[in-house]
Amino acid sequence: MDLEKHPAAPAAPAELRASDADRDRIAQILADAVAEGRLTAEEHSERLDTLYAVKTVGELEQLVRDLPPAGGGRPGAHPAAHVPAAVPLGGAGAAENVVAVCGNASRRGRWRPAPQTRAVAVMGDITIDLTEAVFEQQLTEINVTCVLGKAEILVPENVTLRGFGNGVLGNFDVRGEARGETDPQAPVVVVRGFALLGSIEARPKPGARLVDLAHRLHRRRNG
């Protein structure tokens, strides 16, 4: 069979439901735009809020229609179907796993969180402390499954924190979305979770602040 004769895959239709990888790609374009001065901090914050509210690929593309694609190029050229779905925002690093089964597990101090972290607590406790972490990407996602256990996530108080999850005979509590002092140029931490007879809590740690990621990216590029 001659594979070269097969036509290229068509672009993703605008009405297609957006995936997590689609949102990651748009978040990277927005991060590049604010670092380059194409968007103000307020515009970046508004578009990030919309990023997690819209449902389809077409709606996502509208958020970056006036911006060049990641890595440069012509504004508005964002072919959804031709971007590799598995490329993380901060590079080629794989997702990190944190597992506690009838025990404890933690990540804390000066560590570099992966773009995606999977945390599983079964009759155990997990602590993920990002207050001194070195972020290498704009969007960091933590997926938590908690069964008869507890997971606690701490972030700097100027990081944008969002949560999507629920608890069954348990607790899923993400605080900080309405805090006025969050920095629109700082990283965004998204916590997705499910707690069964357990507890998942994510909150900012008062007094812990993170240096502006966008300014660091700008200095690195002009370095």
C-alpha positions as CSV (number, residue, x, y, z in Angstrom):
1,M,0.0,0.0,0.0
2,D,1.4,3.4,-1.0
3,L,0.9,5.6,2.0
4,E,2.1,8.7,0.2
5,K,-1.0,8.8,-1.9
6,H,-3.3,9.2,1.0
7,P,-4.6,12.8,1.5
8,A,-3.5,14.8,4.6
9,A,-5.8,14.8,7.6
10,P,-8.3,17.6,7.5
11,A,-8.2,20.4,10.0
12,A,-10.3,19.8,13.1
13,P,-13.8,21.2,12.6
14,A,-14.6,24.3,14.6
15,E,-17.6,22.6,16.4
16,L,-15.3,19.8,17.7
17,R,-15.2,19.6,21.5
18,A,-11.9,21.0,22.8
19,S,-9.4,18.6,24.5
20,D,-7.0,19.4,27.3
21,A,-4.2,19.4,24.7
22,D,-6.1,22.0,22.7
23,R,-6.4,24.2,25.7
24,D,-2.7,23.7,26.5
25,R,-1.7,24.9,23.0
26,I,-3.9,28.0,23.3
27,A,-2.5,28.8,26.8
28,Q,1.1,28.6,25.3
29,I,0.2,31.1,22.6
30,L,-1.3,33.5,25.2
31,A,1.8,33.1,27.4
32,D,4.1,34.0,24.4
33,A,1.9,37.0,23.6
34,V,2.0,38.5,27.0
35,A,5.8,37.9,27.3
36,E,6.3,39.6,23.9
37,G,4.1,42.6,24.9
38,R,1.4,41.7,22.4
39,L,-1.2,41.5,25.2
40,T,-1.5,43.4,28.4
41,A,-1.7,41.6,31.7
42,E,-5.4,42.4,31.9
43,E,-6.1,41.1,28.4
44,H,-4.1,38.0,29.1
45,S,-6.1,37.4,32.3
46,E,-9.4,37.9,30.5
47,R,-8.5,35.4,27.8
48,L,-7.3,32.8,30.2
49,D,-10.6,33.0,32.1
50,T,-12.4,32.4,28.8
51,L,-10.0,29.6,27.9
52,Y,-11.5,27.4,30.6
53,A,-15.1,28.4,29.9
54,V,-15.5,27.7,26.2
55,K,-16.3,24.2,24.9
56,T,-15.2,23.9,21.2
57,V,-12.1,24.2,19.1
58,G,-13.6,27.1,17.2
59,E,-14.2,29.1,20.3
60,L,-10.6,28.5,21.4
61,E,-9.2,29.7,18.1
62,Q,-11.1,32.9,18.4
63,L,-9.0,33.7,21.5
64,V,-5.8,33.8,19.4
65,R,-7.1,34.9,16.0
66,D,-5.1,38.2,16.3
67,L,-1.9,36.5,17.6
68,P,0.9,34.5,15.9
69,P,1.1,30.8,16.6
70,A,3.6,29.4,19.2
71,G,7.1,29.8,17.9
72,G,6.2,32.7,15.5
73,G,4.4,33.0,12.2
74,R,1.5,34.8,10.7
75,P,-1.3,36.0,13.1
76,G,-4.3,33.8,13.0
77,A,-2.5,30.7,11.6
78,H,-3.4,28.2,14.3
79,P,-4.2,24.9,12.5
80,A,-5.7,22.8,15.3
81,A,-5.3,19.4,13.7
82,H,-1.6,19.8,12.9
83,V,-0.3,20.4,16.5
84,P,1.0,17.3,18.3
85,A,-1.4,16.6,21.1
86,A,1.2,15.3,23.5
87,V,3.6,18.2,23.5
88,P,3.7,19.8,27.0
89,L,4.0,23.6,27.4
90,G,7.4,23.5,29.1
91,G,9.2,21.1,26.8
92,A,9.3,17.4,26.2
93,G,9.1,16.2,29.9
94,A,6.7,13.4,30.7
95,A,4.0,13.7,33.3
96,E,5.0,13.1,36.9
97,N,3.3,10.6,39.2
98,V,2.9,11.0,42.9
99,V,1.4,7.9,44.6
100,A,0.6,7.3,48.3
101,V,-1.0,3.9,49.2
102,C,-1.3,3.3,52.9
103,G,1.4,5.9,53.4
104,N,2.6,9.4,52.7
105,A,4.1,11.1,49.6
106,S,5.1,14.7,49.0
107,R,6.7,17.2,46.6
108,R,8.1,20.4,48.2
109,G,11.0,22.8,48.2
110,R,12.9,24.0,45.0
111,W,11.6,21.5,42.5
112,R,10.5,21.7,38.9
113,P,6.9,20.5,38.5
114,A,6.0,18.9,35.2
115,P,3.3,20.4,33.0
116,Q,1.1,17.6,34.2
117,T,1.2,15.8,37.5
118,R,-0.9,12.7,38.4
119,A,-1.5,12.2,42.1
120,V,-3.2,9.1,43.6
121,A,-3.9,8.7,47.3
122,V,-5.4,5.5,48.5
123,M,-5.6,5.3,52.3
124,G,-2.7,7.7,52.3
125,D,-1.7,11.4,52.3
126,I,-0.2,13.5,49.5
127,T,1.2,17.0,49.8
128,I,2.2,19.0,46.7
129,D,3.8,22.2,47.8
130,L,4.4,24.7,44.9
131,T,5.3,27.7,47.0
132,E,9.0,27.4,46.2
133,A,8.7,25.5,42.9
134,V,10.5,26.6,39.8
135,F,7.8,26.8,37.1
136,E,9.0,26.3,33.5
137,Q,5.6,26.6,31.9
138,Q,2.6,28.9,32.0
139,L,0.0,26.2,32.7
140,T,0.5,23.4,35.3
141,E,-2.2,20.8,35.7
142,I,-2.5,18.5,38.6
143,N,-4.9,15.5,38.4
144,V,-5.8,14.0,41.7
145,T,-7.6,10.8,42.6
146,C,-8.2,10.3,46.3
147,V,-9.9,7.2,47.9
148,L,-10.0,7.1,51.7
149,G,-7.1,9.5,51.8
150,K,-6.1,13.2,51.7
151,A,-4.4,15.4,49.1
152,E,-3.2,18.9,49.9
153,I,-1.9,21.4,47.3
154,L,-0.3,24.7,48.2
155,V,0.5,27.4,45.7
156,P,2.0,30.9,45.9
157,E,-0.6,33.5,46.7
158,N,-0.2,35.4,43.4
159,V,-0.6,32.3,41.2
160,T,-4.0,31.8,39.5
161,L,-5.6,28.7,40.9
162,R,-8.6,26.9,39.3
163,G,-10.4,23.7,40.2
164,F,-12.6,21.2,38.4
165,G,-13.8,18.2,40.4
166,N,-16.1,16.7,42.9
167,G,-16.3,14.5,45.9
168,V,-18.5,11.5,46.7
169,L,-18.9,11.2,50.5
170,G,-15.8,13.2,50.4
171,N,-14.5,16.8,49.9
172,F,-13.1,18.7,46.9
173,D,-12.2,22.2,47.8
174,V,-10.1,24.6,45.7
175,R,-9.8,28.1,47.0
176,G,-8.3,31.2,45.5
177,E,-10.2,31.8,42.3
178,A,-11.7,35.0,43.5
179,R,-8.6,36.5,45.2
180,G,-8.0,40.0,43.8
181,E,-4.3,39.8,44.4
182,T,-3.6,37.0,41.9
183,D,-1.1,38.0,39.2
184,P,-2.4,37.6,35.6
185,Q,1.2,37.2,34.4
186,A,2.1,34.4,36.9
187,P,1.6,30.7,36.2
188,V,-1.9,29.1,36.2
189,V,-2.4,26.0,38.3
190,V,-5.4,23.9,37.4
191,V,-6.5,21.1,39.8
192,R,-8.8,18.4,38.6
193,G,-9.8,15.8,41.1
194,F,-12.2,13.2,42.4
195,A,-12.5,12.3,46.1
196,L,-14.2,9.2,47.3
197,L,-14.4,9.1,51.1
198,G,-11.4,11.4,51.0
199,S,-10.4,15.0,50.8
200,I,-8.7,17.1,48.1
201,E,-7.8,20.7,49.1
202,A,-5.9,23.3,47.1
203,R,-5.2,26.8,48.4
204,P,-2.7,29.7,48.3
205,K,-0.2,30.0,51.1
206,P,-0.3,33.5,52.6
207,G,3.0,35.3,52.3
208,A,4.4,33.0,49.6
209,R,4.8,34.8,46.2
210,L,6.2,33.8,42.9
211,V,8.4,35.9,40.6
212,D,6.6,36.9,37.4
213,L,7.0,34.1,34.8
214,A,6.2,36.4,31.9
215,H,9.0,38.8,32.8
216,R,11.4,35.8,33.1
217,L,10.5,34.6,29.6
218,H,10.9,38.1,28.2
219,R,14.4,38.5,29.8
220,R,15.4,35.0,28.5
221,R,14.4,35.8,24.9
222,N,16.2,39.2,25.0
223,G,19.1,37.7,27.0
